[in-house]
Amino acid sequence: MRKRYLPFGYQIEQGKIAIVSKESNAVRFIFEEYLAGKSLKGIADIMSAKDIPYHEGTQKWNQNMVGRILASKIYYDNVKYPPIISETQYNLAEKRRCEKHQAYSTILQPFRQDMQCGCCDERLYWHPKTNQWFCRRCGMWAKPLRAEETSAAIAEKLCWLRQNPEIIHTPEGQANVQSVEVALLDREIWQALTNAEPDVDALVSKILHRAELEYEFCTAGDADPATLLIQKACTEYAPTEEFPETFYKVIVSKVILYRDTHIEFKLQNGQIV
């Protein structure tokens, strides 16, 4: 009896591919538990306690094994293999898998590029399987912090900053720094110039607008326009139930995350709070 080169749940009997009763029941169990809301790790832990090894010689399951089963169309849509689950079950599981991926991507999108290592100041990257931020330069791994927890911590600090605008000040030597709007215009102008056929009228309009802003800032004396913009945004901001992405972009340049998941902001004026 040959089996191991076949997917979990099947074996060869009398020259034909046949279902293995115990393993096929495990496949159905995995889909049912996943559709009931159980996590990949939670299902793997349950499977490890059962006498149904994924690989010969070990009882240990992991979330990658569970994920491979959930992602395989063989269990319902392959002429060589008898079906174990229904097409509906597979589609519902696939929908949930896609939604989970999109969920954390959507949650992290406003600030993902801004996460900075508290140890070496390099950019941090997200590891979805462990819910951790990590640094490719110094090797720092923060304690597990789910995407929604990261978002909530940033939103909470934004709320605190809005309620305490008096702590916002111009960092020493930072007077008359470039505003966020000018920086964005610089990027748009550069991108337009790299196009083979730029919109000339739009490009000229952006350049003239940038010149106007630059003139305003150069005649602002000791006032720091970036600091003034942050203070103004704090005064005018109206709280919402959703993540305040627009407010965040005006206020924050970088989110500094430390190993213990403590966060600090580097504001658009260079101040660390």
N, C-alpha and C positions, 0 to 999 in steps of 0.2 A: 504494500500500500504506500503510494507516494503522495506527499501532500505539501511539504514545506515551501515549495516554490510557488504554490498557489496562494491567493489572498486568504486572509483569516476567514474562516467560515466554510471553506471548501476542501475537498480531497478527491483523489482519483479512486473510483471503484469500478472494477471490471472494464478499465479503459475509458471510462467516462467521468466527467466532472460531476461530483455529487455534493450535496449539502451535509456538513457535519452538524448534527442536531445540537450538541452542547454549545458549539461556537456560534451557530446561527441564532440561537436564543440570546447569546451574549450580544450579538450585533443588534438585535431588536431592542434589547435592554438599553444599550448605549444610546440609540436614537430616541427611545421613549424618555430616558432620563434627561437627555439634552433638551428635548422639546418641552420638558417639564420645568426647565430653568436651571438644571444642575450645570456647574462649570466643568471644563475638561479635566481639571485637576481633581475635582470632587468625584467624577466618574472613574478616573484612573485609580483613585484610592479604593473605591468600592471593588473595582475589578481585581486589584492586587490581593484583596482578601478572599476572592473566589478561587476555586481550583480550575481555572481556565487560562492557562498561559498563552500570551500572545506569541512569544518565542519559546521554543523548546529549551528546557533547562533552567528557566527562571519564571517565577510567579509575578515579578514586578512589572506593573504597567506604568506608563507616564502619559502626560497629556498629548504628546506628539502621536503616540499610538492611537489614542482615542480620536484625535483630529484626522488622522489618515482614514480611519473607518468612516467617519462622518462625511469626508470629502469624496469618497469613492462612489462613482455611479455604477460600478459593477454590481452592487447589491440590488439594483432594480432594473438596470438598462444595459444588458450585455447578452448577446445571443449565445455566448459560450457558457454563461454561468446562470444557473437557476436563480430566480429572484428570492431575496430574503425579506426585503422591505418593499413598501409600495412607493410609487413615484411621488405621491403626496407627502409621505414622510420625508423623503429625501429633499424635496423642494422646500418644505417648511424648515428643515434643519439648515439648508444652504442659505435661506433667507435670514435666519437668525445669525449665522456665522458672518454674513455680509453686514448685517446691521450692527453687530458688535464691533467689527472693524471700523465701520464708518462712524460709530459713536465716539470712540476715543479719538479718531482723527479729527472729527468735527470739534470736539471739546478742546483739543490741544491747538487747533489751527491759529487762534489769535496770538498766541505767545510762543509757540514751539520753536521758532527761529531765534527767539530772544533769550532762551535759557542759558545761563552762564555758570560755569563751575566756580564754586566758592573757594577752591584750593588754588587754581592756576589761571582763572579768568578766561579759559577757553570755552567754546560752545559745548553744551550738554546735548546728549541724544537720548531718545526714549526707547526703552526696552519693554514692549507690551506684554511679553510672556511673564515677566517678573514684576511689572509695574514699578520700574526703577529708572531714574535718570543716571546716566553714566558719562564719564569724560574719556575720550579717546587719547588724550594727551597724557594726563597724569594717572589715569586708571581709577579715579574716584568713582565709587558707586554709592549713590544716596540710598537711604533706607527706603523700603517699598512705600510708594505714594501713588495711589490710583489717579487716573487722569482727572476725574471729577474732584478729587481732593486737592490736586494741584490748582485746578481752576478756582475752587472755593477759597483756597488760601490766598491766591492773588486778588480775588474779588474782595476778600475781607480786608486785606492791606490797603487796597484802593479806597475802600470805605473809611478806614481809619485815617488815611491821608486827607481825604475830603473833609473830614470832621476836624482836622488839625492843620489847617493851611498855614498857620503861623510858623511851623517848622520849616517851611519851604523858603530857601534863601539862595542868593547867588553864591556859588562856590568861589573861593578866593582865586582871583586871576581869570574868572570866567565871564566878566562883563562883556556885553555886546557879542555874545556867541551867535552863531547862525541859528535861525529858527527852524522848527520842524517843517514848516511850509516851504521854506527855501530849499531845505535838504531834499524834500520830495520833488520839487520843481527841477533841481539839479539832476535827479535820477531820470525824470521824464524827458528832460532835454537831451541827456546823454543817450537814452534809448532811442529817441527820435532820430538823432544824428547817425546812429548805427544802421538805421533802416535804409534799404536801397532807394526807396522813393518816399521820403518823409513828406508829411503834410506841412508845406511851407508856412501857410497862414497860421496854423495852430502852433507851429514851432516859434514863429516870430512873436506871437501873442504870449507864449510862456516866457520867452526871454525878456520881453518888456516888463511883464509882471514881476519877474524875478528882480529886475533892475529897480523897480519901484520899492519892493520890500527891502532890498539891500540898502537903498538910500535912507529909508525910514530907520533902519537899525543903526546906520552909521551916524545919524543925527540924534540918536537917543541918549547921548551923554553917557552917564554911568549906569543907566538902566539896562538890565539884561532882558531882552525880549523873550527868551525861552522861559525864564523864571516868571515873568509877567503873564505869559501865556498859560503856564501851569496853574498859577494862582487864580487866573480868570476862569479856567476850566473847572477848578474846584468849587468856585463860587456859583457857577451856573449849572453844574451837573445835577440832573434829576435822577435819583436812584431808579433802577429797573430790576425786575426779577431775573432777567437774562444776564449773561456775562457782558459787562459794559465795554465792549471792544473799542468803540470810538473814543471814549474817555481814556481807556488804557493807552491807546496809541498816542494821544496827545501828551500824556503824563510820563510814560515809562519808556526808557531806552533798552534796558536789560533787566532780567529777573535773575538775581544771584541766588543760587541754591547751594546749601551746604549739606554735608554728609548726613546730619541729623534732620534734614528737610526744613531747617530754618531758612526763611527767605528774606532777602533785602531787595530794594529797588535801586537801580541806577536811573535817575530821572533824566529827562531830555536836556536839562541844563547841566548835567554832569554830577549833580549832588547824589550822594548815597544815603538812603533812609532805611 
